[in-house]
Amino acid sequence: MLRTNSGRVGLALLMSLALVPPPASAKGTKAAKDARVYFISPSDGETVTGPLICRFGLRNMGVTHAGDDFAGSGHHHLLVDVDETMQAGEPIPRDKKHIHYAAGETEARIELPPGKHTLQLVLGDTRHLNFDPPLVSEKIMITVGKPNGSEEARATRGTGERRKVLERASAPEPLQLQPTVTPEMTKSPESSDFISRVLTGSK
């Protein structure tokens, strides 16, 4: 009789465990309905020079710090030249191609080498996991040009400045013209005295 009761208790326990829903983290934190993450700037196809200011947009959810477990909120991650697909509940890597903004930043200044690059935003939950479904922006492409302070630009400016210095050094001294003395001017003692001082340089 005891064995039968024990078997029934064990079977009932197994059945109850099977009915318990898996924890939310197994598939990721549920994303708010109609939530959307997007770039405010730059725009797709834009050409930029030097450091780039990225501004992040988010609708129907809030932005908070990583570790703050507030419902309906998360924090941004910027993906640079990443082709992988985001999966619900998976951790977002942390490296030079997956930049975390755990302090709740909504804009950032980044520097990229010259050339074409793809950018994409991903909203992560309090533990840097993808939401369910993943909140991912459309991927945009930008072109980074050479900055004005590049070696070529500095070399060009330096050559121009040296040329200007040489031109100034080789320029002839302006001629010092002497006043023309007319007979009328010599008739007046005052005029004669003035002309004498001009010609001799005396005061």
Secondary structure, DSSP 8 states (H G I E B T S, - for coil): -HHHHHHHHHHHHHHHHHHS---GGGT--B--TT-EEEEEES-TT-EEESSEEEEEEEESSEE--TT---TTEEEEEEEES------TT-B---BTTEEE-TT--SEEEE---SEEEEEEEEEE-TTSBEEEEEEE---EEEEEE--TTSHHHHHHHHHHHHHHHHHHHHS-----------HHHHTSHHHHHHHHHHHHT--
